[in-house]
Amino acid sequence: MTDQMPSVGRIVHYVSYGTPGGEFTSECRAAVITEVLNPGDETLGETVGLAVLNPTGIFLNRGIEHDEVEHVGGSWHWPERV
């Protein structure tokens, strides 16, 4: 777990699902946190609302769970440092 806390306006990565047939793979997309749904509640995890910035448009969603380890589709994580 990182020492960063999610807050409105922070840039994160959203992991797309990809398609079942594999035509499109799961990929990281830039996203902006629009709400923090359970701040400071470690039992529920860090769940946020996101505005996901895709090459073809914006995707808005709530209840996105944090996954810093596996980066499964439909989750968010902090951008890797480069």
Secondary structure, DSSP 4 states (H G I P E B T S, - for coil): --S----TT-EEEEEP---TTSSS---EEEEEEEEESSTT-TTT--EEEEEEEETTEEEEEEEEEE-SSS--TTEEEPPPP-
